[in-house]
């Protein structure tokens, strides 16, 4: 427990530093944008490349992936069933709400949590690849088809998917791991240095967003927000634990998939909602509330499993 608390403390210090620097005016919205772009386009792909390249591939495509996929599928199914009792929404809004209930923040928070709390950044690879390769393309396809009269062609959709820098970094790392190819030092050293920027940049940017970003207010129905946040923080971790137990995960591996399932709703759900102009307020509120609730949720999981 002490090691986990120390890991969270390290993350909290950087988030608090970002908020403080924003409060005194040293960091601004422009600074946040720069940090996010740096992390998204450069540092995080470099970090993913190295951690996946060094990871045990059998561990990436293993019971961990099955447990994560089972938790995502279960949360989605429950949302589709329960949402009919809460509110009947058009297809685009339903897609956003479903993402709020199952799409974990594997990039901005998952990598730091895996690295500093779980002790291995590669643990986030299965859920990250699942989201980048399956969930995000499917969500984009439905959103494009349901918000435009002519939709979007398969070629454009495929191009949008493969241009995702996180996906590119993970795929290059995966190729290196499968082939056993080692990058020469003259290439690997700069990549390592770039990857080392990812976690600090993401956490500082998140701290700035907490200080300068909009706070949730009235807009989304309370029952709907409660539904998606409850599915995200309570149901998805419980499903990950149950499926992980069923497929033979034990101890540290079972703890890891449960913790990662308890991560808050990913911030890029808000980006998608804003891009299509559907479910924006719900996405904002779900991200904020699930982020606040994820720390106590993970601490409870730690007390029970670690």
C-alpha positions as CSV (number, residue, x, y, z in Angstrom):
1,X,0.0,0.0,0.0
2,X,2.8,2.4,0.9
3,X,4.5,2.0,-2.5
4,X,1.1,2.7,-4.3
5,X,0.5,5.8,-2.2
6,X,4.0,7.0,-3.0
7,X,3.3,6.5,-6.7
8,X,0.1,8.5,-6.5
9,X,1.9,11.1,-4.5
10,X,4.5,11.6,-7.3
11,X,1.7,12.0,-9.8
12,X,-0.2,14.4,-7.5
13,X,2.8,16.6,-7.0
14,X,3.2,17.2,-10.8
15,X,-0.5,17.8,-11.2
16,X,-0.5,20.3,-8.3
17,X,2.6,22.0,-9.8
18,X,0.8,22.4,-13.1
19,X,-2.2,23.9,-11.3
20,X,0.1,26.2,-9.3
21,X,2.0,27.4,-12.3
22,X,-1.3,28.1,-14.1
23,X,-2.6,30.0,-11.0
24,X,0.3,32.3,-10.9
25,X,0.1,32.9,-14.7
26,X,3.4,31.1,-15.6
27,X,1.4,28.5,-17.6
28,X,-1.6,29.5,-19.8
29,X,-4.1,27.8,-22.1
30,X,-1.4,28.1,-24.8
31,X,1.1,26.4,-22.6
32,X,-1.4,23.6,-21.9
33,X,-2.0,23.2,-25.7
34,X,1.8,23.0,-26.3
35,X,2.3,20.4,-23.5
36,X,-0.6,18.3,-24.8
37,X,0.6,18.4,-28.4
38,X,4.1,17.6,-27.3
39,X,3.0,14.7,-25.3
40,X,0.5,13.4,-27.9
41,X,2.5,13.8,-31.0
42,X,6.1,13.2,-29.8
43,X,6.7,12.1,-26.3
44,X,3.9,9.5,-25.7
45,X,4.5,7.7,-29.1
46,X,8.2,7.5,-28.2
47,X,7.4,6.1,-24.7
48,X,5.0,3.6,-26.1
49,X,7.5,2.5,-28.7
50,X,10.1,1.8,-26.1
51,X,7.9,0.1,-23.5
52,X,6.1,-2.1,-26.1
53,X,9.4,-3.0,-27.8
54,X,10.8,-4.1,-24.5
55,X,7.6,-5.8,-23.3
56,X,7.0,-9.5,-23.2
57,X,4.6,-9.9,-26.2
58,X,3.1,-13.0,-24.6
59,X,2.1,-10.8,-21.7
60,X,0.5,-8.2,-24.1
61,X,-1.6,-10.7,-26.0
62,X,-2.6,-12.7,-23.0
63,X,-5.2,-13.0,-20.3
64,X,-4.7,-9.4,-19.5
65,X,-6.1,-8.4,-22.9
66,X,-9.0,-10.8,-22.5
67,X,-9.9,-9.4,-19.1
68,X,-9.7,-5.8,-20.4
69,X,-11.8,-6.6,-23.4
70,X,-14.4,-8.5,-21.3
71,X,-14.7,-5.5,-19.0
72,X,-15.2,-3.1,-21.9
73,X,-17.8,-5.4,-23.6
74,X,-19.6,-5.8,-20.3
75,X,-19.7,-2.1,-19.6
76,X,-21.0,-1.4,-23.1
77,X,-23.7,-4.0,-22.9
78,X,-24.9,-2.8,-19.5
79,X,-25.0,0.8,-20.8
80,X,-27.1,-0.2,-23.8
81,X,-29.5,-2.0,-21.5
82,X,-29.7,0.5,-18.7
83,X,-29.7,3.7,-20.9
84,X,-33.1,2.8,-22.1
85,X,-34.4,3.2,-18.6
86,X,-32.6,6.6,-18.1
87,X,-32.9,8.4,-21.4
88,X,-33.4,7.5,-25.0
89,X,-30.8,9.4,-27.0
90,X,-30.0,9.6,-30.7
91,X,-27.2,7.4,-32.0
92,X,-24.4,10.0,-31.9
93,X,-25.1,11.0,-28.3
94,X,-25.4,7.3,-27.3
95,X,-22.0,6.6,-28.8
96,X,-20.5,9.4,-26.7
97,X,-22.2,8.3,-23.6
98,X,-21.1,4.7,-24.1
99,X,-17.5,5.8,-24.5
100,X,-17.8,7.7,-21.3
101,X,-18.7,4.5,-19.5
102,X,-15.9,2.3,-20.9
103,X,-13.1,4.3,-22.6
104,X,-10.3,4.6,-20.0
105,X,-7.7,7.3,-19.9
106,X,-4.9,4.9,-20.9
107,X,-2.7,7.6,-22.4
108,X,-2.7,10.7,-20.1
109,X,-3.2,8.8,-16.8
110,X,-2.8,5.2,-17.7
111,X,0.9,5.5,-18.6
112,X,1.9,7.3,-15.5
113,X,-0.2,5.0,-13.3
114,X,1.2,1.9,-14.9
115,X,4.8,3.3,-14.7
116,X,4.7,4.8,-11.2
117,X,2.0,2.9,-9.4
118,X,2.0,-0.6,-11.0
119,X,5.8,-0.5,-11.7
120,X,5.6,-1.3,-15.4
121,X,4.4,1.1,-18.2
122,X,4.0,-1.9,-20.5
123,X,1.0,-3.0,-18.5
124,X,-1.1,-0.4,-20.2
125,X,-0.3,-1.7,-23.7
126,X,-3.2,-4.2,-23.9
127,X,-6.0,-1.8,-23.1
128,X,-4.4,1.0,-25.1
129,X,-4.1,-1.2,-28.2
130,X,-7.7,-2.4,-27.7
131,X,-9.0,1.2,-27.6
132,X,-6.8,2.5,-30.5
133,X,-7.4,-0.5,-32.8
134,X,-11.0,-1.4,-32.0
135,X,-13.0,1.1,-29.9
136,X,-11.9,4.4,-31.4
137,X,-12.3,3.3,-35.1
138,X,-15.7,1.8,-34.4
139,X,-16.8,4.9,-32.6
140,X,-15.6,7.2,-35.3
141,X,-17.3,5.1,-38.0
142,X,-20.7,5.3,-36.2
143,X,-20.3,9.0,-35.5
144,X,-19.4,9.7,-39.1
145,X,-22.2,7.6,-40.5
146,X,-24.8,9.1,-38.2
147,X,-23.8,12.8,-38.3
148,X,-23.3,13.2,-42.0
149,X,-25.7,12.5,-44.9
150,X,-23.0,10.9,-47.0
151,X,-20.9,9.5,-44.2
152,X,-17.2,8.9,-44.7
153,X,-15.4,6.5,-47.0
154,X,-13.6,3.5,-45.7
155,X,-10.3,4.8,-47.0
156,X,-10.6,8.1,-45.1
157,X,-11.6,6.3,-42.0
158,X,-8.6,3.9,-42.2
159,X,-6.3,6.8,-42.9
160,X,-7.6,8.7,-39.8
161,X,-7.0,5.6,-37.7
162,X,-3.4,4.8,-38.9
163,X,-2.3,8.4,-38.5
164,X,-2.9,8.3,-34.7
165,X,0.6,8.9,-33.2
166,X,-0.1,6.7,-30.2
167,X,-1.1,3.8,-32.5
168,X,1.9,4.4,-34.7
169,X,4.3,4.3,-31.7
170,X,2.7,1.2,-30.2
171,X,2.7,-0.6,-33.6
172,X,6.4,0.2,-34.3
173,X,7.2,-1.1,-30.8
174,X,5.2,-4.2,-31.4
175,X,7.0,-4.9,-34.7
176,X,10.4,-4.5,-32.9
177,X,9.3,-6.8,-30.2
178,X,8.0,-9.5,-32.6
179,X,11.1,-9.4,-34.8
180,X,13.6,-9.0,-32.0
181,X,15.2,-6.1,-33.8
182,X,17.1,-3.7,-31.5
183,X,17.4,-0.1,-32.4
184,X,21.0,1.2,-32.6
185,X,22.0,3.3,-29.7
186,X,22.2,6.5,-31.8
187,X,18.5,6.1,-32.5
188,X,17.3,4.5,-29.2
189,X,18.9,7.1,-26.9
190,X,17.0,10.1,-28.4
191,X,13.8,8.1,-28.4
192,X,14.3,7.3,-24.7
193,X,14.9,10.9,-23.9
194,X,11.8,12.0,-25.8
195,X,9.7,9.3,-24.0
196,X,10.9,10.5,-20.7
197,X,9.1,13.8,-21.3
198,X,5.7,12.1,-21.8
199,X,4.6,11.6,-18.2
200,X,5.7,15.1,-16.8
201,X,4.2,16.9,-19.8
202,X,0.8,15.0,-19.5
203,X,0.6,15.6,-15.8
204,X,1.5,19.3,-15.9
205,X,-1.0,19.8,-18.7
206,X,-3.7,18.1,-16.7
207,X,-2.9,20.3,-13.7
208,X,-3.3,23.4,-15.9
209,X,-6.6,22.1,-17.2
210,X,-7.9,21.6,-13.6
211,X,-7.0,25.2,-12.8
212,X,-8.1,26.9,-16.0
213,X,-10.6,24.6,-17.6
214,X,-14.4,24.7,-17.2
215,X,-15.9,23.1,-14.2
216,X,-18.9,20.9,-14.6
217,X,-22.3,22.5,-14.0
218,X,-25.9,22.0,-14.9
219,X,-26.6,20.6,-18.3
220,X,-26.6,16.8,-18.3
221,X,-29.3,14.9,-16.4
222,X,-28.0,13.7,-13.1
223,X,-29.2,10.1,-13.7
224,X,-27.3,9.9,-17.0
225,X,-24.1,11.2,-15.5
226,X,-24.5,8.8,-12.5
227,X,-25.0,5.9,-14.9
228,X,-21.9,6.5,-17.0
229,X,-19.6,7.3,-14.1
230,X,-20.9,4.4,-12.1
231,X,-20.3,2.0,-15.0
232,X,-16.8,3.5,-15.4
233,X,-15.6,3.5,-11.8
234,X,-17.5,0.6,-10.3
235,X,-18.8,-1.8,-12.9
236,X,-15.8,-1.9,-15.3
237,X,-13.2,-2.7,-12.6
238,X,-15.5,-5.3,-11.1
239,X,-15.9,-6.9,-14.5
240,X,-12.2,-6.8,-15.2
241,X,-11.6,-8.5,-11.9
242,X,-14.2,-11.2,-12.5
243,X,-13.1,-11.9,-16.1
244,X,-9.4,-11.8,-15.0
245,X,-10.1,-14.3,-12.3
246,X,-12.0,-16.5,-14.7
247,X,-9.1,-16.6,-17.2
248,X,-6.5,-17.4,-14.6
249,X,-5.0,-14.1,-13.6
250,X,-3.6,-13.9,-10.1
251,X,-2.0,-11.5,-7.7
252,X,-0.1,-8.6,-9.4
253,X,-1.6,-9.3,-12.9
254,X,-5.2,-9.4,-11.5
255,X,-4.5,-6.2,-9.5
256,X,-3.1,-4.4,-12.6
257,X,-6.1,-5.1,-14.9
258,X,-8.5,-4.1,-12.2
259,X,-6.7,-0.8,-11.5
260,X,-6.4,0.1,-15.2
261,X,-10.1,-0.6,-15.6
262,X,-10.8,1.9,-12.8
263,X,-9.0,4.8,-14.6
264,X,-11.3,7.7,-15.4
265,X,-13.0,8.4,-18.8
266,X,-10.4,9.4,-21.4
267,X,-10.1,13.1,-22.3
268,X,-10.2,12.3,-26.0
269,X,-13.9,11.4,-25.5
270,X,-14.5,15.1,-24.9
271,X,-12.4,15.8,-28.1
272,X,-14.6,13.4,-30.1
273,X,-17.8,14.9,-28.6
274,X,-16.6,18.4,-29.4
275,X,-15.6,17.4,-32.9
276,X,-19.1,16.1,-33.7
277,X,-21.0,18.5,-31.5
278,X,-22.8,15.7,-29.7
279,X,-22.9,14.9,-26.0
280,X,-20.3,17.5,-25.2
281,X,-21.6,18.5,-21.7
282,X,-22.1,14.8,-20.7
283,X,-18.5,14.0,-21.8
284,X,-17.1,17.0,-19.9
285,X,-19.0,16.1,-16.7
286,X,-18.2,12.4,-16.9
287,X,-14.5,13.1,-17.4
288,X,-14.3,15.5,-14.5
289,X,-16.3,13.4,-12.0
290,X,-14.7,10.1,-13.0
291,X,-11.3,11.7,-12.6
292,X,-12.2,12.9,-9.1
293,X,-13.6,9.4,-8.2
294,X,-10.8,7.3,-9.7
295,X,-8.3,7.9,-7.0
296,X,-10.5,6.7,-4.1
297,X,-11.7,3.8,-6.4
298,X,-8.1,2.8,-7.1
299,X,-7.1,3.1,-3.4
300,X,-10.0,0.8,-2.4
301,X,-8.9,-1.7,-5.1
302,X,-5.4,-1.5,-3.7
303,X,-6.6,-2.1,-0.2
304,X,-8.5,-5.2,-1.3
305,X,-6.1,-6.7,-3.8
306,X,-2.5,-5.3,-3.4
